[in-house]
Amino acid sequence: MGATDAGICLFDFQYRKSIDTIMKRIEQTLGVTASEGEHPYFAILEQQIDEYFKGIRRAFDLPLHLVGSPFQVSVWEGLLQIPYGETRSYKKQSIWRNQIL
């Protein structure tokens, strides 16, 4: 997990092959060096993830700090618009994204 005061900026697998690349991109974009520690948003994220997997929660309401290129951010914002339980193909999502631009 990673967070800034603006919100959660990273939630990924620790041992993912590309995690170092992802961390470097976030650090470079924000102009900071990541450090281990606690952040108030981590407890909220853990609670909401736990509720989601228990079937209690269908939507997350914690702040996100989307760190990426304008294209990446627009894609992530589009993914956030997919309703709970719905799946979309890459093609359908790209058509949806192009309609709102």
The first five atom37 places (N, CA, C, CB, O) and aatype in JSON, in Angstrom:
{
  "aatype": [12, 7, 0, 16, 3, 0, 7, 9, 4, 10, 13, 3, 13, 5, 18, 1, 11, 15, 9, 3, 16, 9, 12, 11, 1, 9, 6, 5, 16, 10, 7, 19, 16, 0, 15, 6, 7, 6, 8, 14, 18, 13, 0, 9, 10, 6, 5, 5, 9, 3, 6, 18, 13, 11, 7, 9, 1, 1, 0, 13, 3, 10, 14, 10, 8, 10, 19, 7, 15, 14, 13, 5, 19, 15, 19, 17, 6, 7, 10, 10, 5, 9, 14, 18, 7, 6, 16, 1, 15, 18, 11, 11, 5, 15, 9, 17, 1, 2, 5, 9, 10],
  "atom_mask": [
    [1, 1, 1, 1, 1],
    [1, 1, 1, 0, 1],
    [1, 1, 1, 1, 1],
    [1, 1, 1, 1, 1],
    [1, 1, 1, 1, 1],
    [1, 1, 1, 1, 1],
    [1, 1, 1, 0, 1],
    [1, 1, 1, 1, 1],
    [1, 1, 1, 1, 1],
    [1, 1, 1, 1, 1],
    [1, 1, 1, 1, 1],
    [1, 1, 1, 1, 1],
    [1, 1, 1, 1, 1],
    [1, 1, 1, 1, 1],
    [1, 1, 1, 1, 1],
    [1, 1, 1, 1, 1],
    [1, 1, 1, 1, 1],
    [1, 1, 1, 1, 1],
    [1, 1, 1, 1, 1],
    [1, 1, 1, 1, 1],
    [1, 1, 1, 1, 1],
    [1, 1, 1, 1, 1],
    [1, 1, 1, 1, 1],
    [1, 1, 1, 1, 1],
    [1, 1, 1, 1, 1],
    [1, 1, 1, 1, 1],
    [1, 1, 1, 1, 1],
    [1, 1, 1, 1, 1],
    [1, 1, 1, 1, 1],
    [1, 1, 1, 1, 1],
    [1, 1, 1, 0, 1],
    [1, 1, 1, 1, 1],
    [1, 1, 1, 1, 1],
    [1, 1, 1, 1, 1],
    [1, 1, 1, 1, 1],
    [1, 1, 1, 1, 1],
    [1, 1, 1, 0, 1],
    [1, 1, 1, 1, 1],
    [1, 1, 1, 1, 1],
    [1, 1, 1, 1, 1],
    [1, 1, 1, 1, 1],
    [1, 1, 1, 1, 1],
    [1, 1, 1, 1, 1],
    [1, 1, 1, 1, 1],
    [1, 1, 1, 1, 1],
    [1, 1, 1, 1, 1],
    [1, 1, 1, 1, 1],
    [1, 1, 1, 1, 1],
    [1, 1, 1, 1, 1],
    [1, 1, 1, 1, 1],
    [1, 1, 1, 1, 1],
    [1, 1, 1, 1, 1],
    [1, 1, 1, 1, 1],
    [1, 1, 1, 1, 1],
    [1, 1, 1, 0, 1],
    [1, 1, 1, 1, 1],
    [1, 1, 1, 1, 1],
    [1, 1, 1, 1, 1],
    [1, 1, 1, 1, 1],
    [1, 1, 1, 1, 1],
    [1, 1, 1, 1, 1],
    [1, 1, 1, 1, 1],
    [1, 1, 1, 1, 1],
    [1, 1, 1, 1, 1],
    [1, 1, 1, 1, 1],
    [1, 1, 1, 1, 1],
    [1, 1, 1, 1, 1],
    [1, 1, 1, 0, 1],
    [1, 1, 1, 1, 1],
    [1, 1, 1, 1, 1],
    [1, 1, 1, 1, 1],
    [1, 1, 1, 1, 1],
    [1, 1, 1, 1, 1],
    [1, 1, 1, 1, 1],
    [1, 1, 1, 1, 1],
    [1, 1, 1, 1, 1],
    [1, 1, 1, 1, 1],
    [1, 1, 1, 0, 1],
    [1, 1, 1, 1, 1],
    [1, 1, 1, 1, 1],
    [1, 1, 1, 1, 1],
    [1, 1, 1, 1, 1],
    [1, 1, 1, 1, 1],
    [1, 1, 1, 1, 1],
    [1, 1, 1, 0, 1],
    [1, 1, 1, 1, 1],
    [1, 1, 1, 1, 1],
    [1, 1, 1, 1, 1],
    [1, 1, 1, 1, 1],
    [1, 1, 1, 1, 1],
    [1, 1, 1, 1, 1],
    [1, 1, 1, 1, 1],
    [1, 1, 1, 1, 1],
    [1, 1, 1, 1, 1],
    [1, 1, 1, 1, 1],
    [1, 1, 1, 1, 1],
    [1, 1, 1, 1, 1],
    [1, 1, 1, 1, 1],
    [1, 1, 1, 1, 1],
    [1, 1, 1, 1, 1],
    [1, 1, 1, 1, 1]
  ],
  "atom_positions": [
    [[0.84, -1.18, 0.0], [0.0, 0.0, 0.0], [0.88, 1.24, 0.0], [-0.96, 0.0, 1.22], [1.98, 1.24, 0.56]],
    [[0.4, 2.26, -0.62], [1.07, 3.55, -0.61], [0.02, 4.64, -0.51], [0.0, 0.0, 0.0], [-1.08, 4.5, -1.03]],
    [[0.37, 5.71, 0.17], [-0.59, 6.82, 0.33], [0.14, 8.14, 0.43], [-1.46, 6.6, 1.57], [1.28, 8.23, 0.88]],
    [[-0.56, 9.16, 0.0], [-0.16, 10.54, 0.23], [-1.29, 11.16, 1.04], [0.11, 11.33, -1.13], [-2.3, 10.51, 1.29]],
    [[-1.14, 12.39, 1.43], [-2.23, 13.04, 2.15], [-3.46, 13.23, 1.26], [-1.77, 14.39, 2.7], [-4.55, 13.49, 1.76]],
    [[-3.27, 13.11, -0.06], [-4.39, 13.24, -0.99], [-5.19, 11.94, -1.12], [-3.89, 13.67, -2.37], [-6.35, 11.96, -1.52]],
    [[-4.56, 10.79, -0.79], [-5.28, 9.53, -0.88], [-4.37, 8.35, -1.17], [0.0, 0.0, 0.0], [-3.15, 8.49, -1.2]],
    [[-4.98, 7.2, -1.37], [-4.25, 5.97, -1.69], [-3.67, 6.1, -3.1], [-5.18, 4.71, -1.57], [-4.4, 6.41, -4.05]],
    [[-2.38, 5.87, -3.23], [-1.74, 5.97, -4.55], [-1.18, 4.63, -5.02], [-0.62, 7.0, -4.51], [-0.73, 4.51, -6.16]],
    [[-1.21, 3.61, -4.15], [-0.7, 2.3, -4.54], [-1.39, 1.22, -3.72], [0.83, 2.23, -4.35], [-1.48, 1.31, -2.49]],
    [[-1.87, 0.21, -4.41], [-2.41, -0.97, -3.76], [-2.14, -2.12, -4.71], [-3.95, -0.83, -3.42], [-2.87, -2.32, -5.68]],
    [[-1.1, -2.88, -4.43], [-0.65, -3.89, -5.36], [0.02, -5.02, -4.6], [0.32, -3.29, -6.41], [0.18, -4.95, -3.38]],
    [[0.41, -6.06, -5.32], [1.11, -7.18, -4.72], [2.56, -6.82, -4.48], [1.0, -8.43, -5.62], [3.23, -6.29, -5.37]],
    [[3.05, -7.09, -3.29], [4.42, -6.75, -2.9], [5.45, -7.43, -3.8], [4.67, -7.13, -1.45], [6.48, -6.84, -4.12]],
    [[5.18, -8.66, -4.2], [6.17, -9.42, -4.96], [5.88, -9.44, -6.46], [6.23, -10.84, -4.43], [6.4, -10.31, -7.18]],
    [[5.08, -8.53, -6.94], [4.82, -8.4, -8.37], [6.12, -8.05, -9.08], [3.71, -7.32, -8.65], [6.91, -7.25, -8.57]],
    [[6.36, -8.62, -10.24], [7.62, -8.39, -10.95], [7.88, -6.91, -11.22], [7.61, -9.14, -12.26], [9.03, -6.45, -11.13]],
    [[6.84, -6.16, -11.54], [7.03, -4.76, -11.93], [6.85, -3.77, -10.77], [6.05, -4.41, -13.02], [6.77, -2.56, -11.0]],
    [[6.79, -4.25, -9.53], [6.52, -3.34, -8.41], [7.61, -2.28, -8.28], [6.4, -4.12, -7.1], [7.31, -1.13, -7.93]],
    [[8.86, -2.63, -8.54], [9.93, -1.63, -8.44], [9.75, -0.52, -9.47], [11.31, -2.3, -8.63], [9.96, 0.65, -9.17]],
    [[9.35, -0.9, -10.68], [9.09, 0.08, -11.74], [7.93, 0.99, -11.36], [8.81, -0.62, -13.07], [7.98, 2.2, -11.57]],
    [[6.89, 0.39, -10.81], [5.72, 1.17, -10.39], [6.1, 2.15, -9.29], [4.58, 0.23, -9.89], [5.71, 3.32, -9.32]],
    [[6.87, 1.68, -8.32], [7.3, 2.55, -7.22], [8.16, 3.7, -7.74], [8.09, 1.75, -6.17], [7.97, 4.84, -7.31]],
    [[9.08, 3.43, -8.65], [9.94, 4.49, -9.2], [9.1, 5.53, -9.94], [11.0, 3.89, -10.15], [9.36, 6.73, -9.84]],
    [[8.09, 5.05, -10.69], [7.24, 5.99, -11.44], [6.49, 6.9, -10.49], [6.25, 5.23, -12.33], [6.4, 8.1, -10.72]],
    [[5.95, 6.34, -9.41], [5.22, 7.13, -8.43], [6.15, 8.13, -7.76], [4.55, 6.22, -7.37], [5.82, 9.31, -7.62]],
    [[7.32, 7.66, -7.34], [8.28, 8.56, -6.69], [8.7, 9.7, -7.61], [9.52, 7.77, -6.25], [8.76, 10.85, -7.19]],
    [[8.99, 9.38, -8.88], [9.4, 10.41, -9.82], [8.29, 11.41, -10.1], [9.85, 9.77, -11.12], [8.52, 12.62, -10.14]],
    [[7.09, 10.9, -10.28], [5.96, 11.78, -10.57], [5.68, 12.73, -9.41], [4.71, 10.96, -10.89], [5.4, 13.91, -9.61]],
    [[5.74, 12.2, -8.19], [5.45, 13.01, -7.0], [6.66, 13.77, -6.48], [4.9, 12.14, -5.91], [6.52, 14.68, -5.67]],
    [[7.86, 13.4, -6.96], [9.07, 14.06, -6.49], [9.39, 13.74, -5.04], [0.0, 0.0, 0.0], [9.85, 14.6, -4.29]],
    [[9.15, 12.49, -4.65], [9.38, 12.06, -3.27], [10.1, 10.72, -3.28], [8.05, 11.95, -2.48], [10.21, 10.06, -4.31]],
    [[10.6, 10.35, -2.12], [11.15, 9.01, -1.91], [10.21, 8.28, -0.96], [12.61, 9.07, -1.35], [9.91, 8.77, 0.13]],
    [[9.76, 7.12, -1.38], [8.84, 6.35, -0.55], [9.57, 5.82, 0.67], [8.22, 5.18, -1.35], [10.76, 5.49, 0.61]],
    [[8.86, 5.74, 1.77], [9.42, 5.15, 2.98], [8.35, 4.3, 3.64], [9.94, 6.26, 3.96], [7.15, 4.56, 3.52]],
    [[8.82, 3.28, 4.34], [7.89, 2.4, 5.03], [7.32, 3.12, 6.25], [8.56, 1.08, 5.45], [7.99, 3.93, 6.88]],
    [[6.1, 2.81, 6.55], [5.47, 3.4, 7.71], [3.97, 3.24, 7.64], [0.0, 0.0, 0.0], [3.44, 2.54, 6.78]],
    [[3.32, 3.89, 8.54], [1.87, 3.85, 8.61], [1.28, 5.14, 8.06], [1.4, 3.62, 10.06], [1.93, 6.19, 8.05]],
    [[0.06, 5.04, 7.61], [-0.7, 6.21, 7.16], [-2.15, 5.96, 7.56], [-0.55, 6.45, 5.59], [-2.61, 4.83, 7.5]],
    [[-2.86, 7.0, 7.96], [-4.27, 6.81, 8.37], [-5.13, 6.13, 7.29], [-4.88, 8.14, 8.72], [-6.08, 5.42, 7.62]],
    [[-4.81, 6.35, 6.03], [-5.61, 5.74, 4.96], [-5.44, 4.23, 4.9], [-5.24, 6.36, 3.63], [-6.31, 3.54, 4.37]],
    [[-4.33, 3.69, 5.41], [-4.1, 2.25, 5.35], [-5.17, 1.49, 6.14], [-2.71, 1.9, 5.88], [-5.69, 0.48, 5.68]],
    [[-5.49, 1.98, 7.33], [-6.5, 1.3, 8.15], [-7.87, 1.34, 7.47], [-6.59, 1.96, 9.55], [-8.62, 0.37, 7.52]],
    [[-8.18, 2.46, 6.84], [-9.46, 2.58, 6.12], [-9.48, 1.61, 4.94], [-9.69, 4.04, 5.63], [-10.47, 0.93, 4.71]],
    [[-8.38, 1.55, 4.2], [-8.3, 0.65, 3.06], [-8.43, -0.8, 3.51], [-6.97, 0.85, 2.3], [-9.19, -1.57, 2.91]],
    [[-7.71, -1.18, 4.55], [-7.8, -2.56, 5.04], [-9.22, -2.91, 5.47], [-6.83, -2.76, 6.22], [-9.7, -4.01, 5.19]],
    [[-9.89, -1.99, 6.15], [-11.26, -2.24, 6.59], [-12.18, -2.41, 5.39], [-11.76, -1.09, 7.48], [-13.0, -3.33, 5.35]],
    [[-12.06, -1.52, 4.41], [-12.95, -1.59, 3.25], [-12.69, -2.82, 2.4], [-12.81, -0.34, 2.41], [-13.63, -3.41, 1.87]],
    [[-11.44, -3.21, 2.25], [-11.11, -4.44, 1.5], [-11.69, -5.66, 2.22], [-9.57, -4.59, 1.34], [-12.26, -6.55, 1.59]],
    [[-11.54, -5.69, 3.54], [-12.09, -6.79, 4.34], [-13.61, -6.86, 4.17], [-11.72, -6.61, 5.83], [-14.15, -7.94, 3.96]],
    [[-14.28, -5.73, 4.25], [-15.74, -5.69, 4.08], [-16.13, -6.14, 2.67], [-16.27, -4.27, 4.35], [-17.13, -6.84, 2.5]],
    [[-15.36, -5.74, 1.67], [-15.65, -6.12, 0.3], [-15.59, -7.64, 0.13], [-14.66, -5.44, -0.66], [-16.5, -8.24, -0.45]],
    [[-14.53, -8.25, 0.64], [-14.39, -9.7, 0.48], [-15.36, -10.48, 1.34], [-12.98, -10.11, 0.81], [-15.6, -11.66, 1.07]],
    [[-15.91, -9.87, 2.37], [-16.95, -10.51, 3.18], [-18.33, -10.32, 2.56], [-16.93, -9.96, 4.61], [-19.31, -10.86, 3.07]],
    [[-18.42, -9.56, 1.48], [-19.69, -9.32, 0.81], [-20.52, -8.21, 1.43], [0.0, 0.0, 0.0], [-21.69, -8.05, 1.09]],
    [[-19.93, -7.46, 2.33], [-20.64, -6.38, 3.02], [-20.6, -5.09, 2.21], [-20.04, -6.14, 4.41], [-21.56, -4.32, 2.21]],
    [[-19.49, -4.85, 1.53], [-19.26, -3.58, 0.82], [-19.26, -3.81, -0.69], [-17.92, -2.94, 1.26], [-18.7, -4.79, -1.18]],
    [[-19.89, -2.89, -1.4], [-19.9, -2.96, -2.86], [-19.22, -1.75, -3.5], [-21.32, -3.07, -3.37], [-18.93, -1.76, -4.7]],
    [[-18.97, -0.73, -2.7], [-18.31, 0.48, -3.23], [-17.3, 0.96, -2.2], [-19.36, 1.6, -3.55], [-17.51, 0.85, -0.99]],
    [[-16.22, 1.5, -2.71], [-15.18, 2.05, -1.84], [-15.35, 3.57, -1.8], [-13.74, 1.67, -2.35], [-15.69, 4.19, -2.8]],
    [[-15.11, 4.14, -0.63], [-15.29, 5.59, -0.51], [-14.08, 6.27, 0.12], [-16.54, 5.89, 0.31], [-14.21, 7.33, 0.74]],
    [[-12.92, 5.68, -0.05], [-11.73, 6.35, 0.46], [-11.1, 7.14, -0.68], [-10.71, 5.32, 1.06], [-11.28, 6.8, -1.84]],
    [[-10.37, 8.19, -0.35], [-9.79, 9.03, -1.41], [-8.66, 8.3, -2.13], [-9.27, 10.35, -0.83], [-7.88, 7.57, -1.53]],
    [[-8.58, 8.53, -3.42], [-7.52, 7.98, -4.24], [-6.66, 9.11, -4.79], [-8.09, 7.12, -5.4], [-7.17, 10.18, -5.13]],
    [[-5.38, 8.88, -4.86], [-4.44, 9.81, -5.49], [-3.89, 9.08, -6.71], [-3.29, 10.27, -4.49], [-2.92, 8.34, -6.6]],
    [[-4.51, 9.3, -7.85], [-4.14, 8.6, -9.07], [-2.88, 9.25, -9.65], [-5.3, 8.63, -10.11], [-2.91, 10.38, -10.12]],
    [[-1.78, 8.51, -9.6], [-0.48, 9.02, -10.02], [-0.09, 8.34, -11.32], [0.61, 8.79, -8.93], [0.23, 7.15, -11.33]],
    [[-0.12, 9.08, -12.41], [0.24, 8.52, -13.7], [0.12, 9.58, -14.77], [0.0, 0.0, 0.0], [-0.13, 10.76, -14.49]],
    [[0.3, 9.16, -16.0], [0.16, 10.07, -17.14], [-1.32, 10.45, -17.27], [0.69, 9.42, -18.46], [-2.18, 9.77, -16.72]],
    [[-1.61, 11.51, -17.99], [-3.02, 11.86, -18.2], [-3.82, 10.7, -18.8], [-3.12, 13.08, -19.11], [-4.98, 10.5, -18.43]],
    [[-3.21, 9.95, -19.7], [-3.91, 8.79, -20.28], [-4.19, 7.75, -19.22], [-3.08, 8.18, -21.42], [-5.31, 7.25, -19.12]],
    [[-3.18, 7.4, -18.41], [-3.37, 6.4, -17.36], [-4.47, 6.83, -16.4], [-2.06, 6.17, -16.59], [-5.34, 6.03, -16.05]],
    [[-4.43, 8.07, -15.97], [-5.44, 8.57, -15.02], [-6.83, 8.48, -15.64], [-5.13, 10.03, -14.61], [-7.78, 8.1, -14.95]],
    [[-6.96, 8.82, -16.92], [-8.29, 8.74, -17.56], [-8.78, 7.3, -17.63], [-8.24, 9.36, -18.97], [-9.97, 7.04, -17.47]],
    [[-7.87, 6.36, -17.87], [-8.25, 4.95, -17.9], [-8.69, 4.5, -16.52], [-7.09, 4.07, -18.41], [-9.73, 3.84, -16.38]],
    [[-7.93, 4.84, -15.48], [-8.27, 4.44, -14.11], [-9.6, 5.06, -13.68], [-7.14, 4.85, -13.13], [-10.41, 4.41, -13.03]],
    [[-9.82, 6.33, -14.05], [-11.11, 6.96, -13.72], [-12.25, 6.23, -14.42], [-11.1, 8.46, -14.13], [-13.34, 6.08, -13.85]],
    [[-12.01, 5.78, -15.63], [-13.03, 5.01, -16.35], [-13.31, 3.69, -15.68], [0.0, 0.0, 0.0], [-14.47, 3.27, -15.6]],
    [[-12.28, 3.03, -15.19], [-12.48, 1.75, -14.5], [-13.3, 1.95, -13.23], [-11.13, 1.12, -14.15], [-14.06, 1.06, -12.84]],
    [[-13.15, 3.1, -12.6], [-13.92, 3.38, -11.39], [-15.41, 3.53, -11.67], [-13.39, 4.63, -10.72], [-16.22, 3.46, -10.75]],
    [[-15.76, 3.75, -12.93], [-17.16, 3.94, -13.3], [-17.89, 2.62, -13.57], [-17.25, 4.83, -14.51], [-19.1, 2.61, -13.75]],
    [[-17.16, 1.51, -13.61], [-17.81, 0.23, -13.87], [-18.59, -0.18, -12.63], [-16.76, -0.87, -14.26], [-18.01, -0.3, -11.55]],
    [[-19.88, -0.41, -12.76], [-20.7, -0.77, -11.61], [-20.3, -2.12, -11.0], [-22.17, -0.81, -12.0], [-19.76, -2.99, -11.69]],
    [[-20.57, -2.26, -9.74], [-20.3, -3.5, -9.01], [-20.95, -4.67, -9.74], [-20.81, -3.41, -7.56], [-22.12, -4.61, -10.12]],
    [[-20.19, -5.74, -9.92], [-20.72, -6.96, -10.52], [-20.73, -6.97, -12.03], [0.0, 0.0, 0.0], [-21.03, -8.0, -12.64]],
    [[-20.42, -5.84, -12.66], [-20.42, -5.78, -14.12], [-19.01, -6.02, -14.64], [-20.97, -4.42, -14.62], [-18.04, -5.55, -14.05]],
    [[-18.91, -6.75, -15.74], [-17.62, -6.91, -16.4], [-17.68, -6.2, -17.73], [-17.25, -8.42, -16.58], [-18.74, -6.11, -18.37]],
    [[-16.55, -5.69, -18.15], [-16.46, -5.03, -19.45], [-15.21, -5.49, -20.16], [-16.46, -3.49, -19.29], [-14.15, -5.68, -19.55]],
    [[-15.33, -5.67, -21.45], [-14.16, -6.0, -22.27], [-13.33, -4.73, -22.44], [-14.59, -6.59, -23.66], [-13.81, -3.62, -22.23]],
    [[-12.08, -4.91, -22.82], [-11.23, -3.75, -23.11], [-11.88, -2.91, -24.21], [-9.8, -4.2, -23.52], [-11.85, -1.68, -24.15]],
    [[-12.45, -3.58, -25.21], [-13.07, -2.86, -26.32], [-14.24, -2.0, -25.82], [-13.56, -3.84, -27.4], [-14.33, -0.82, -26.15]],
    [[-15.12, -2.59, -25.03], [-16.27, -1.84, -24.52], [-15.82, -0.66, -23.67], [-17.19, -2.75, -23.7], [-16.38, 0.43, -23.76]],
    [[-14.79, -0.88, -22.85], [-14.3, 0.2, -22.0], [-13.65, 1.3, -22.83], [-13.29, -0.35, -20.98], [-13.8, 2.48, -22.5]],
    [[-12.95, 0.94, -23.89], [-12.32, 1.97, -24.72], [-13.38, 2.77, -25.48], [-11.34, 1.32, -25.71], [-13.22, 3.98, -25.67]],
    [[-14.45, 2.11, -25.9], [-15.55, 2.83, -26.56], [-16.19, 3.8, -25.57], [-16.62, 1.84, -27.12], [-16.46, 4.95, -25.91]],
    [[-16.44, 3.33, -24.35], [-17.01, 4.18, -23.31], [-16.11, 5.39, -23.06], [-17.22, 3.39, -22.02], [-16.59, 6.51, -22.97]],
    [[-14.8, 5.15, -22.93], [-13.84, 6.21, -22.65], [-13.85, 7.24, -23.78], [-12.42, 5.63, -22.47], [-13.84, 8.44, -23.52]],
    [[-13.87, 6.79, -25.05], [-13.86, 7.71, -26.16], [-15.13, 8.53, -26.26], [-13.64, 6.96, -27.43], [-15.11, 9.64, -26.79]],
    [[-16.24, 7.99, -25.77], [-17.5, 8.72, -25.8], [-17.51, 9.9, -24.82], [-18.65, 7.79, -25.49], [-18.17, 10.9, -25.06]],
    [[-16.78, 9.78, -23.72], [-16.8, 10.85, -22.73], [-15.72, 11.9, -22.99], [-16.62, 10.27, -21.34], [-15.75, 12.99, -22.4]],
    [[-14.76, 11.59, -23.86], [-13.69, 12.56, -24.14], [-14.12, 13.62, -25.12], [-12.46, 11.86, -24.67], [-13.33, 14.51, -25.45]]
  ]
}
